[in-house]
Each structure stands twice: as C-alpha cells, then as structure tokens.
Amino acid sequence: MDASSATRTVSVTRMNAGDHACLGFDDDEDRWELRAAYTDIGLSRGEQVMLFTDPATTPAIAAEQLRAAGFPFEEAFHDGQLVVVNEVPGYDPDSGFDPAERARTWVELTEQARHKGFSGLRVVGDMGWAAEPGVDHDLLVAYETGLSPLFAEIGFTAVCEYDRRRFGDDLLRRIRRAHPKKVLHRLGALEVVRTGGELRIAGDADLCTREEFTTALTHALTGSARPITGHARPTALDLSELCFIDVHSAALLVRLARGLPRDQRITVRVRRAQSKVIRLCGAAEVPQLVLAEG
C-alpha cells in the first residue's frame, strides 16, 4: 500500500531518545505488552519512565498489568524511576485543552528527571481525554505537530496512545501524519508500506510473520502484483526498522534478487546486524543486490 505521509513505522523497542510516536490500538492486552517493553528499555537506559493513564488505572492496577505482561517493576516503582500519573496536564473538562501548558509540563518534567540523576524522560500518554466532547481536534493536531521538534531538542521520548474504538478514522489519519513515527500495534508484528519506488518493512521477519513477509517481498520483486496494484518494481528496500530478520527471510531476499534481470539493482537499506545475516546467505554473489548499511 502507499504511505500517505512521511510517518515511519517502528517497533516500540526501536524508540530512541527524542522520538515522538503515536500508537493506534484496539486491544488492551497488546497495549500493556507494548507499555511494558517500552518501559523496560527506558529503565535499562537510566531514564525515568512516566505512564500517563486514564483515571481508572491506579498505580496498583498498572503494576499488576505490567507484571502480567512479564515485567515485575516493583523496584523501579519504589525508586521513583517508574511513575504512574492519573492526571491530564493542560486539560480541564470545564476550561478545555491548553497546548502551551502541556508543552511546558513536558519541559519541566524532563528537567526534573535529569536533576534527579536520570538520563532522560520517557512517557506514555493515554489520549482518551481528547475524545471527550468539546476538545478542539484542529487544535489537538496542531499541538501534536508542534511537539516533535521540541521533544527532539530536549530528548523527551513519547508514545501518544489513541484508542481506535473511540476516535474516527479521519482524525486518526491526521494524528498519524502529525507524528514522525508510528508504533506497531503489537510486539512481533510486521508492517509493509510502499512509498513511491521504495518498499519499507518494519517489525520482525521470523516464523510468525513468514507468510506475510514472503508474500510482500515476492510480489514486489517478481512483479506478480503489478497487474493488480499498478506499481513498478521498487528500486529500494528499507529494512532498517526490522528488529529481527531470520535466515529464511534473508535467504528469500537473496534468492529473489538473484532472479532480477542482470542490469537491474535493488538497494537494500539495513543495519549492520541485518547485513551480516543477509551476507551469510550469499548476498556478495548477487550483483543485483546492493546492501547499504546505516
């Protein structure tokens, strides 16, 4: 499919300091697994992690949900490195939504976290309050759009959670475009996006996603989907947002590239770990396959 914006899809485990991403979810169990993995990485990096939840989710409930997801964070709660907040900064049901106040809050909290000795601040924000009557969605989209340069500057990492069961598709598309990154809806998922002459694949290419990966790559490189989609064969394949690629998937890529006409090239953008796997599968013997690390 064609990407409608420059938003890049990433696994929650690939969120870096200063990243601003949105998550559209419709499964609460998957959301807590994402929260747990995101929190675990933040704690391991010495960041303070704050979960801004709905009013019904108390710290005790949050601790239980995280424990059920396989991450007992009792020590982090005790040390103040992990904090659950039920309040919504810059929003009051009576007076409305104040973007400037919310932005100031993120700056202040980041400064406080560093003053306490943490390397930075990592936040999850439940955006359910924005579905309440009276919230100006144009103002919300403008606010989300303006946060990205601020977060990059101060090293504030954030995932904004939007429940697809509460927000309309049109608004969610606008919200997605307002974020530089979109988080995969669950751990271990795979997403394939076509942007012009480039095919982007994010997530995990393994046994669980093998059929999806095989179908997408085969259609793209053999041209079997062209009569249906009208797309020419991509000239670039971006695998840099893959968290994992197994030998079967790497070997498939090499085999399909070998089948391209000798005068054609497919440039594959990869990280070093992915490049090693693909090279072990014989990439050096296929001139049509060009690996670009970085």
C-alpha positions in Angstrom: 0.0 0.0 0.0 1.1 3.6 -0.5 2.1 5.6 2.6 0.0 8.7 2.9 2.7 10.6 4.8 6.3 10.6 5.9 5.5 8.9 9.2 7.8 5.9 9.7 6.5 2.7 11.3 8.7 1.3 14.1 8.6 -1.3 16.8 8.2 0.2 20.3 11.6 -1.4 21.1 13.2 0.8 18.5 12.2 4.1 20.1 15.2 6.4 20.7 15.6 9.5 22.9 13.7 12.4 21.5 11.3 10.3 19.4 7.6 11.3 19.2 5.3 8.4 18.1 1.7 7.6 18.0 0.0 4.3 18.7 -3.4 3.3 17.4 -4.7 0.4 19.4 -7.8 -1.6 19.8 -6.6 -4.4 22.1 -5.8 -3.6 25.8 -3.6 -6.6 26.3 -1.4 -5.8 23.4 -1.2 -2.2 24.7 0.1 -3.3 28.1 2.7 -5.5 26.5 3.9 -2.6 24.4 3.9 -0.4 27.5 5.9 -3.0 29.4 8.6 -3.4 26.7 8.9 0.4 26.2 9.2 0.8 29.9 11.8 -1.9 30.3 14.1 -0.3 27.6 13.7 3.1 29.3 14.7 1.8 32.7 17.7 -0.1 31.2 18.9 3.2 29.7 18.6 5.0 33.0 15.6 7.1 32.0 12.7 8.0 34.2 9.5 6.5 32.8 6.1 8.0 33.4 2.8 6.4 32.4 0.0 8.9 32.0 -3.0 6.7 32.2 -6.8 7.0 32.3 -8.2 8.0 35.7 -9.3 4.4 36.4 -5.8 3.0 36.2 -4.2 3.4 39.6 -0.5 2.7 40.2 -1.5 -0.7 41.8 -3.5 -1.7 38.6 -0.6 -0.5 36.4 1.8 -2.6 38.4 -0.4 -5.7 38.1 -0.8 -5.2 34.3 2.9 -4.8 33.8 3.6 -7.9 35.9 1.1 -9.9 33.9 3.0 -8.8 30.8 6.1 -10.4 32.2 7.8 -7.3 33.7 7.8 -7.0 37.5 8.9 -3.4 38.0 8.4 -3.2 41.8 12.0 -1.9 42.4 11.5 0.8 39.8 8.3 1.9 41.3 9.9 2.0 44.8 12.9 4.1 43.5 10.7 6.6 41.6 12.2 5.6 38.3 8.7 4.4 37.2 5.7 6.7 37.9 2.0 6.3 37.1 0.1 9.6 36.8 -3.7 9.7 36.5 -4.0 13.5 35.9 -4.0 15.0 32.4 -1.7 18.0 32.1 -3.2 21.0 30.4 -6.7 19.7 30.2 -9.7 20.5 32.3 -13.2 19.3 31.4 -14.6 22.8 32.2 -11.9 25.1 30.8 -10.7 22.8 28.0 -7.3 22.0 26.5 -4.2 24.2 26.8 -1.4 23.2 24.4 1.1 25.7 25.8 0.6 24.4 29.4 1.1 20.8 28.2 4.3 21.7 26.4 5.6 23.5 29.4 4.8 20.4 31.6 7.0 18.2 29.4 9.9 20.6 29.5 9.6 20.9 33.3 9.3 17.1 33.9 12.4 16.5 31.7 14.4 19.0 33.6 13.3 17.4 36.9 14.2 13.9 35.7 17.7 15.0 34.8 18.0 16.9 38.1 17.2 13.6 39.9 20.0 11.9 38.1 18.1 10.1 35.3 19.5 10.2 31.8 16.2 11.5 30.3 12.4 11.1 30.4 10.3 8.6 28.6 6.5 8.9 28.6 3.4 7.1 27.6 0.3 9.2 27.3 -3.3 7.8 27.1 -5.1 10.3 24.8 -8.6 9.2 25.7 -9.4 12.6 27.2 -9.2 14.0 23.6 -12.3 12.0 22.7 -14.4 14.0 25.2 -16.9 16.5 23.9 -15.6 20.0 23.4 -12.0 19.1 22.6 -10.9 21.1 19.5 -9.4 18.4 17.2 -7.8 21.0 14.9 -6.0 22.4 17.9 -5.0 18.9 19.0 -3.5 18.1 15.6 -1.6 21.4 15.6 -0.3 20.7 19.1 0.9 17.2 18.2 2.6 18.5 15.1 4.5 21.2 17.0 5.8 18.8 19.7 8.2 16.8 17.5 11.0 19.5 17.3 10.6 20.3 21.0 10.9 16.7 22.0 14.0 16.2 19.8 15.6 19.2 21.3 15.1 18.2 25.0 15.5 14.5 24.5 11.9 13.7 25.6 10.6 10.4 24.3 6.9 9.9 24.0 4.2 7.5 22.7 0.8 9.0 22.4 -1.9 6.3 22.6 -5.1 6.7 20.6 -7.9 4.1 21.1 -9.2 3.3 17.6 -12.5 2.3 19.3 -13.0 6.0 20.4 -11.6 8.1 17.6 -12.8 8.3 14.0 -10.6 7.2 11.1 -10.2 10.7 9.6 -8.9 12.1 12.9 -6.6 9.2 13.4 -5.1 9.7 9.9 -4.4 13.3 10.8 -2.9 12.3 14.1 -0.7 9.8 12.4 0.6 12.4 10.0 1.3 14.7 12.9 3.9 12.2 14.3 7.2 11.4 12.8 6.8 7.8 13.9 4.0 5.3 14.3 4.4 2.3 16.7 3.5 -1.1 15.5 0.2 -2.2 17.2 1.8 -5.2 18.9 5.1 -6.8 19.7 6.4 -9.2 17.0 4.2 -7.7 14.3 5.2 -6.8 10.7 4.2 -3.9 8.5 4.9 -3.4 4.8 4.5 0.1 3.3 5.1 1.2 -0.3 6.3 4.8 -0.8 6.9 5.5 -4.4 9.8 3.4 -5.6 10.7 2.2 -2.0 9.3 -0.7 0.0 9.6 -0.3 3.8 9.3 -3.3 6.1 9.2 -2.8 9.8 8.9 -5.2 12.8 10.0 -8.8 12.9 10.7 -11.1 9.9 10.5 -14.5 11.6 8.5 -17.7 11.7 5.4 -15.9 13.0 5.4 -13.3 10.1 6.9 -15.5 7.4 3.9 -15.8 5.2 3.3 -12.0 5.2 7.0 -11.2 4.6 7.2 -13.8 1.8 4.1 -12.6 0.0 5.1 -8.9 0.2 8.6 -9.4 -1.0 7.7 -11.9 -3.7 5.1 -9.6 -5.2 7.4 -6.6 -5.0 10.5 -8.2 -6.6 8.9 -10.6 -9.1 6.3 -8.1 -10.3 3.4 -10.5 -9.8 1.3 -7.8 -8.1 1.8 -5.2 -10.8 -1.3 -6.1 -12.8 -3.3 -5.5 -9.6 -1.6 -2.6 -7.9 -0.1 -0.9 -11.0 3.2 -0.5 -9.2 6.5 -0.9 -10.9 9.2 -3.0 -9.2 10.7 -1.0 -6.3 14.3 0.2 -6.7 14.9 0.3 -2.9 14.0 -1.8 0.0 14.2 -0.3 3.5 14.8 -3.0 6.2 16.4 -0.6 8.7 13.4 -0.8 11.0 13.3 -4.5 11.2 14.1 -5.6 14.8 14.9 -9.1 13.6 15.3 -11.0 10.3 15.8 -14.8 10.3 17.9 -16.8 7.9 14.8 -18.0 6.0 13.8 -14.4 5.2 17.3 -13.3 4.4 17.8 -16.2 2.0 14.5 -15.4 0.3 15.6 -11.8 -0.3 18.9 -13.1 -1.8 17.1 -15.6 -4.0 14.6 -13.1 -5.3 17.3 -10.6 -6.0 19.2 -13.2 -8.0 16.2 -13.6 -10.2 16.2 -9.9 -11.2 17.5 -9.0 -14.7 21.3 -8.6 -14.6 21.1 -5.0 -15.5 18.8 -4.1 -12.6 19.6 -3.3 -9.0 17.7 -3.3 -5.7 19.3 -1.2 -3.0 18.5 -2.6 0.5 19.0 -0.3 3.4 19.9 -2.3 6.5 21.6 -2.0 9.9 24.8 -3.9 10.5 23.3 -6.9 12.2 20.8 -7.4 9.4 23.6 -7.0 6.8 25.6 -9.8 8.4 22.7 -12.3 8.1 22.0 -11.4 4.5 25.7 -11.6 3.6 25.8 -15.1 5.2 23.1 -16.1 2.8 25.2 -15.3 -0.3 24.5 -11.6 -1.0 28.0 -11.0 -2.2 27.4 -13.4 -5.1 24.3 -11.4 -6.3 25.3 -8.2 -8.2 21.7 -7.2 -8.4 21.6 -6.8 -4.6 23.2 -3.7 -3.1 23.4 -3.5 0.7 23.6 0.0 2.1 24.4 -0.1 5.9 23.5 2.7 8.1 
